[in-house]
Structures are given as structure tokens and as C-alpha cells.
Amino acid sequence: MRMGAAFSWLAVALVLLSASATGWAQGQMRKSLGPEPGRLAPVLNDDGSDSAQQDDEQQTADENTSQSPADANDNKTIQPNVVTAQQQRYATLRDIWRRRLLPDALKSDVGSFSLRDSGVRAIALQAKNVEFFMDKNVGYYVDNLRALLVPRKAGEPVNFDDPEQFDIHILAGELVVRPQDLDALFNNYLLDYQPRSLSRVTNKTSKDTLTVEVGARLFEFIPPVGGLPTTLEGPITVTDDNKLVYTPTQVKQFGMPVKGLLSSVGLDLSTLTPFDREGIRLEEDKLIMDPERIFPPPHVKIDHIDSATLSDQGLTLKFSSDTSAAGFSDPPVATDSYIWLQAGDARFYSTLLVNANLQLMNNADERLKFNLYHYRAQSAAGTISAQVDGALIVRVPNEFEIDDGDIHQYSGLTPRSSSSD
């Protein structure tokens, strides 16, 4: 038993000695051959043993070796590809949004672009097949029109809440003042005062002739109620300074011709029924109308009236200008009835629209009837959408509830002179 036990202990000792020798030999081999692939060589102390700190450094080095390049430096900001793509797309669109669609009339006077100022002095307007109304149903039919909306105060946006703040400079186009438009113009606007020499007016147009039925008060008060039933007939001509002149060739009262009688006693219409309002006046037997001033604001600026033609449809006026009407862009949406604003700055509601790119059209693809003085109520009843290129498409109904009250209640605010909304 003792001998067996001695052999057993001897065997154990030999095994331990062999293991120690093998470990020492492997350590010497590592020192001579270098580290294994993928491992860092440990730095040994003079006595050949690794310290605990060196083991930690070895482990850290191993971990760093296994990390990906993106994780190797936590101080670097990693931006997802989708964000980079979005930023690049935005930069491209921003350049598109700032692109100014300038017709020839606006190319000669362009300033720098900023977030609150496109640097363009006016808005280019193009309209086709539109019934355009201002105050009290006064308006006209726009067959086609190219014009500039010009603020009276340079540097301000065109303020749609204040029609007196800008003018419409007509470059080219054709307008029709229909019989019902003439009725509204006289009854709701020109004759809206007391005492007056003319009572309610009814107009009828035919080839080369305007027929006017009116109650005439002699010297503004005879008779005190209503007026003497009077009918006038005659043509309208255009003067060299763009005035419209209505010259009645026939004047009847109670169905009886009186023009010859008046002339025989040295009287004329202006003596019997004096009429002098802004933009219109009776001068002897002629009614002289200034189309730049006869309508409610915004007033129009006219360079040339090429013709004034009377027909069953109404009074057709054709315009031209020494300022070029070329270079207008096509509207974003193809339709046969629209108002298209391009370039320049506009104020709608309390919002400043910089570098205008807006198309207004009917929401049922009918002829657009646009009411400037009540654009808030009309647009509130419609919809607005935006295209990728920044164009705003506004679709509005022709019939809507007018609930915006005083049309001038917002006119005191101009975005570039006040921060108030």
C-alpha cells in the first residue's frame, strides 16, 4: 500500500512538472515567434510574468481590434443616409423655389433675394376667361389679360387687403364691360350719393350703340322723387388720351325726341342734369369717362386703348403698351379659366408670399368668378394645395357666403413694415 501510494504521488508530481515545463516552453516560443495572428504581444516584466494591468490592456486591445470602424471613434457624428438625401433634396428644391419667373417687363429692375423680399418690384398677373369683381358687384369680364400689380409704395408687397395700395398696369389684353356691369357701375358706385341728377340707370348694348334708360332730375331736384323717364342712344369713341366718350345722337323723354328742342333753346344735357364724379363727367352733350378712374380701386394704368367696340355682349376694350407683354410663363395647371400670379411679393391674410407662384381657379372647372374685395371669404370656402416646385394651386367656389365685413379692416398691416399679424 505504501509503495503503491508512493508511486501514485510520484506520478502526480511528474504530471505537474510536465505541465509546468510545457507552459514555460510555450511562453518562450511566443517570445521568440511573436503573437498569434489577431492578438497583440504582451509586454513582460523583467521577471517574465504579466501584470494584471497588462492583462487589462491586452483585453482592451483585443476588443478594439474587433470593433467596426464606425464604432472605433465615438466622438464622430454619424448621419444616416436618409437624412443626407433629404438635405440634398431640400437644397435642390430651395433653389427651385427661389427661381424667379420674370416676364420681360420685370427683368430690368431686380434686386437681391431674401426670405422676406424677392427683390422684384411688382407681381406679374396673367388672367384668362375670368369674371373679375370689386366692390358691390362692380366688375367686368376678362377675356385675356397680361398686367403688373404695382404697389404704390415702392418696396412694399402687393396688399390684397387694401385695394387702394396698388394699381393694375395693363400691358395687353381684352376686357368686356357687359350691360349688367355697366348697371352695377352706375347704380352701385358712380350714383351712390345724394342729391344726384340721375336716378337708376339701365344699359343695353348693340352694334355700335349704347342705349341708356335713366330717370333725369332737372337741376338735380325736379322732380324730387324718381326722375323724368329719359332714353339716350349713341356710340362710344376713344380719345388720344385714352378717354371714352359717349355721345348721344338721340335723347327722348316720355318717348318724345327732345335733343333738337334743347339745342334750339341753347340748352345741353350738362346744364339740365349736371353730373361730375371722379372719372366721369357730363360736358355739354357728351359723357366723358376715364377708365383709369371710373372703377373702384385698384385703379388701372392704361398705356393705350387700341379700340372700344359696342356689341350685344357689351363694351369690348382692347389694350396694348409700350412695355413688353412677352415672357410670361404658362400656369402650373392647364385650364381655360384662371388668374396666375408670378414673381414679386404679395400679402394675403397676414401672410407674406415671397416670389409669388400662385394659380387661382374654380373648384368645379367652371369659369372663375373672382371677388377681390371678399377674397378672404371666397378662399376660405375653397382649398389650397402645393406642388413640389412651390406653386400654390387655389381652387375656390363661385358662390360663397360673404362674412368678412369691412374690407379695409386688415389694410393697416404690411409685412415688411410691421411684425403684427
TASUL-V971105 format. One record per residue. N is the residue number from 1. SS is DSSP state (A for helix, B for strand, O for the rest). Layout:
N SS
N SS
This chain:
1 O
2 A
3 A
4 A
5 A
6 A
7 A
8 A
9 A
10 A
11 A
12 A
13 A
14 A
15 A
16 A
17 A
18 A
19 A
20 A
21 A
22 A
23 A
24 A
25 A
26 A
27 A
28 A
29 A
30 A
31 A
32 A
33 A
34 O
35 O
36 O
37 O
38 O
39 O
40 O
41 O
42 O
43 O
44 O
45 O
46 O
47 O
48 O
49 O
50 O
51 O
52 A
53 A
54 A
55 A
56 A
57 A
58 A
59 A
60 A
61 A
62 A
63 A
64 A
65 A
66 A
67 O
68 O
69 A
70 A
71 A
72 A
73 O
74 O
75 O
76 O
77 O
78 O
79 O
80 O
81 A
82 A
83 A
84 A
85 A
86 A
87 A
88 A
89 A
90 A
91 A
92 A
93 A
94 A
95 A
96 A
97 A
98 O
99 O
100 O
101 O
102 O
103 O
104 A
105 A
106 A
107 O
108 O
109 O
110 B
111 O
112 O
113 O
114 B
115 O
116 O
117 B
118 O
119 O
120 B
121 O
122 B
123 B
124 B
125 B
126 B
127 B
128 B
129 B
130 B
131 B
132 B
133 B
134 O
135 A
136 A
137 A
138 O
139 B
140 B
141 B
142 B
143 B
144 B
145 B
146 B
147 B
148 B
149 B
150 B
151 B
152 O
153 O
154 O
155 O
156 O
157 O
158 B
159 B
160 O
161 O
162 O
163 A
164 A
165 A
166 B
167 B
168 B
169 B
170 B
171 B
172 B
173 B
174 B
175 B
176 B
177 B
178 O
179 A
180 A
181 A
182 A
183 A
184 A
185 A
186 A
187 A
188 A
189 A
190 A
191 O
192 O
193 O
194 O
195 O
196 O
197 O
198 B
199 B
200 B
201 B
202 B
203 B
204 B
205 B
206 B
207 O
208 O
209 B
210 B
211 B
212 B
213 B
214 B
215 B
216 B
217 O
218 B
219 O
220 O
221 O
222 B
223 O
224 O
225 O
226 O
227 O
228 B
229 B
230 B
231 B
232 B
233 B
234 B
235 B
236 B
237 B
238 B
239 O
240 O
241 O
242 O
243 B
244 B
245 B
246 B
247 B
248 B
249 B
250 B
251 B
252 B
253 B
254 O
255 O
256 B
257 B
258 O
259 A
260 A
261 A
262 A
263 A
264 A
265 O
266 O
267 O
268 O
269 A
270 A
271 A
272 A
273 O
274 O
275 O
276 B
277 B
278 O
279 O
280 B
281 B
282 B
283 B
284 O
285 O
286 B
287 B
288 B
289 B
290 B
291 O
292 O
293 O
294 O
295 O
296 O
297 O
298 O
299 O
300 B
301 B
302 B
303 O
304 B
305 B
306 B
307 B
308 B
309 B
310 B
311 B
312 O
313 O
314 B
315 B
316 B
317 B
318 B
319 B
320 B
321 O
322 O
323 O
324 O
325 O
326 O
327 O
328 O
329 O
330 O
331 O
332 O
333 O
334 O
335 O
336 O
337 O
338 B
339 B
340 B
341 B
342 B
343 O
344 O
345 O
346 B
347 B
348 B
349 O
350 O
351 B
352 B
353 B
354 O
355 O
356 O
357 B
358 B
359 B
360 B
361 B
362 B
363 O
364 O
365 O
366 O
367 O
368 B
369 B
370 B
371 B
372 A
373 A
374 A
375 A
376 A
377 A
378 A
379 A
380 A
381 O
382 O
383 B
384 B
385 B
386 B
387 O
388 O
389 O
390 O
391 O
392 B
393 B
394 B
395 B
396 B
397 O
398 O
399 O
400 O
401 O
402 O
403 O
404 O
405 O
406 O
407 O
408 O
409 O
410 O
411 O
412 O
413 O
414 O
415 O
416 O
417 O
418 O
419 O
420 O
421 O
